[in-house]
Amino acid sequence: MRRGSVWLLGPASTSTGITPLLGSATALPGSRVRSASLGEVWTTAAAIVLIGGALLWGRYRRLADQARRGRAAARRRPSVSAGPGDQADLPGAALPAVREAIQRVADGCDGSLVLRSGADHRRWVQVTRVPGETSLLCEAVGSDYLGWRRRLPAAAGPVLRSLGWDLVSDSYSQWADVATTDERDQLTAVLTATLVGVFGHDRQQPPSVGPP
């Protein structure tokens, strides 16, 4: 090895004949080889953990705030007994199918289910179980998803709001408690009224039900 140069393959200082890259024998004159200290490694790891925790905490707070608003809206929700709600009280195959879907999600058999209108499969409602929450997150498609040819009529907005739906961004949502049979029946009526009275589904036919 010549002084002032670094050879990876130098005199056979090991059994393989490969000279280590880092070491006093291979360092350039006047240069310093610096490695991260244990304290710097721990500081970097702690910073990564803190940033990740802050992001997760922010997302949890947003979900918790939505759940609280949903529970408050559920307490203010009027009984479904007029307008499209009358559709939910009529005999047919739609209501039992909606009730079964709610029970499957509430009991943990499915994490989320989408119920689609037979009149237009692009018109749907969705029920989702959010970990850590006792209420179900319910969503309904908005006009922005449907395109201008399939947009909901202007009268649909007030009807959806009367059923407890809140327009969030470009879709409707609400939180619903499902701990008791009465609460599940109420949510069944709301979703059935939405599918039949607003989305044009035939109450005599069960909606298409499946995962998102």
C-alpha positions in Angstrom: 0.0 0.0 0.0 1.3 3.5 -0.9 1.2 6.3 1.6 -1.6 8.8 1.0 -3.9 6.5 -1.0 -6.7 4.1 0.0 -6.7 0.6 -1.5 -9.7 -1.7 -1.0 -7.6 -4.6 -2.2 -4.2 -4.3 -0.5 -1.7 -6.4 1.3 -3.1 -9.5 2.8 -3.9 -8.3 6.3 -6.7 -10.8 6.5 -7.3 -14.3 5.3 -9.2 -12.9 2.3 -6.6 -10.4 1.3 -9.1 -7.5 1.7 -8.0 -4.5 3.7 -10.8 -2.9 5.9 -12.2 0.3 4.4 -12.4 2.1 7.8 -9.4 2.1 10.0 -6.3 4.0 10.8 -4.2 2.2 8.2 -6.5 3.3 5.3 -7.4 6.8 6.4 -6.2 9.6 4.2 -3.7 12.0 5.8 -5.5 14.8 7.5 -8.9 13.2 7.2 -11.2 12.1 10.0 -13.6 9.2 10.0 -16.6 10.0 12.1 -19.4 7.7 13.2 -22.7 8.6 14.8 -22.7 8.4 18.6 -25.2 6.4 20.5 -26.8 9.6 21.8 -27.4 10.9 18.3 -29.0 7.6 17.3 -31.4 7.7 20.2 -32.2 11.4 19.6 -33.1 10.6 16.0 -35.2 7.6 16.9 -37.1 9.6 19.6 -37.8 12.4 17.1 -39.3 9.8 14.6 -41.5 8.3 17.4 -42.7 11.7 18.5 -43.7 12.8 15.0 -45.5 9.5 14.3 -47.3 9.7 17.6 -48.4 13.3 16.9 -49.9 12.3 13.5 -51.8 9.3 15.0 -53.1 11.5 17.8 -54.3 14.1 15.4 -56.2 11.5 13.4 -57.7 10.0 16.5 -58.9 13.5 17.7 -60.6 14.1 14.3 -62.4 10.8 14.5 -63.4 11.4 18.1 -64.8 14.9 17.3 -66.8 13.4 14.4 -68.2 10.8 16.7 -69.3 13.4 19.3 -70.9 15.5 16.6 -72.6 12.4 15.3 -74.0 11.4 18.7 -75.3 14.9 19.2 -77.0 14.8 15.8 -78.5 11.4 16.6 -80.1 12.8 19.7 -81.6 15.7 17.6 -82.7 13.4 14.8 -86.4 13.4 14.2 -88.3 10.1 14.1 -88.6 8.7 10.6 -92.3 8.9 10.1 -93.1 11.2 7.2 -92.1 11.7 3.6 -89.7 9.1 2.4 -89.7 7.6 5.9 -93.1 6.2 5.1 -91.4 3.9 2.7 -89.6 2.2 5.5 -92.9 1.2 7.2 -94.3 -0.6 4.1 -93.8 -4.3 3.7 -91.0 -5.4 1.3 -87.7 -7.1 1.1 -85.6 -3.9 1.3 -86.0 -3.3 5.1 -85.0 -6.8 6.3 -81.9 -6.7 4.1 -80.9 -3.3 5.5 -81.4 -4.5 9.1 -79.3 -7.6 8.5 -76.5 -5.5 7.1 -76.5 -3.2 10.1 -76.5 -6.1 12.5 -73.5 -7.7 10.7 -71.4 -4.6 11.0 -72.6 -3.8 14.5 -71.8 -7.3 15.7 -68.4 -7.4 14.1 -69.0 -9.9 11.4 -68.1 -7.3 8.8 -66.0 -4.1 9.1 -67.9 -2.2 6.4 -70.8 -2.9 4.0 -72.2 -0.9 1.0 -75.9 -1.1 0.1 -76.6 -0.1 -3.5 -79.8 1.0 -5.0 -81.3 -1.3 -7.6 -82.3 1.8 -9.7 -78.7 2.9 -10.0 -75.8 1.0 -8.4 -73.9 4.3 -8.2 -76.3 5.4 -5.5 -75.4 3.8 -2.2 -75.2 4.0 1.5 -72.4 2.6 3.6 -72.1 1.4 7.2 -68.7 1.2 8.8 -67.5 0.1 12.2 -64.7 2.3 13.5 -62.3 0.8 16.0 -62.7 2.3 19.4 -66.2 3.7 18.7 -69.5 2.3 19.8 -71.3 4.2 17.1 -71.4 3.3 13.4 -70.2 5.7 10.7 -72.8 5.9 8.0 -72.2 7.5 4.6 -74.4 8.2 1.6 -73.2 9.2 -1.9 -73.4 12.8 -2.9 -74.0 14.4 -6.3 -70.4 15.1 -7.0 -69.7 11.4 -7.2 -72.6 10.8 -9.5 -71.7 13.1 -12.4 -74.0 15.7 -13.9 -76.2 13.2 -15.7 -77.0 11.3 -12.5 -77.0 14.1 -10.0 -79.5 13.9 -7.2 -82.5 16.3 -7.6 -82.4 19.5 -5.7 -85.2 18.4 -3.4 -83.0 15.5 -2.2 -80.8 17.7 0.0 -83.5 18.9 2.4 -84.9 15.3 2.6 -81.5 13.9 3.4 -80.9 16.5 6.1 -84.3 15.7 7.6 -83.1 12.1 7.9 -80.1 13.1 9.9 -77.5 13.3 7.1 -74.8 16.0 7.1 -73.1 17.1 3.9 -69.4 16.6 4.5 -67.2 17.6 1.6 -68.8 15.8 -1.4 -70.8 13.1 0.4 -73.3 12.7 3.3 -72.5 11.2 6.7 -73.8 10.6 10.1 -72.9 8.6 13.3 -75.5 6.3 14.7 -75.7 4.5 18.0 -76.6 0.8 17.7 -76.3 -0.5 21.2 -80.0 -1.3 21.6 -82.7 -2.8 19.3 -84.6 0.5 19.1 -81.4 2.3 17.9 -80.8 -0.4 15.2 -84.4 -0.2 14.1 -84.1 3.6 13.9 -81.0 3.4 11.7 -82.7 0.7 9.6 -85.5 3.1 8.9 -83.1 5.9 8.0 -81.1 3.9 5.6 -84.2 2.3 4.0 -85.8 5.6 3.6 -82.6 6.9 2.0 -82.4 4.0 -0.5 -86.1 3.9 -1.3 -87.3 7.5 -1.0 -84.2 9.3 -2.3 -82.2 6.9 -4.3 -85.2 5.3 -6.1 -84.7 1.7 -4.9 -87.7 -0.7 -5.2 -88.8 -1.5 -1.6 -89.9 -4.9 -2.8 -86.4 -5.9 -3.7 -83.4 -6.3 -1.4 -80.5 -3.9 -2.2 -77.2 -5.2 -3.4 -75.0 -5.6 -0.3 -71.2 -6.1 -0.3 -67.9 -4.8 0.9 -66.6 -1.4 -0.3 
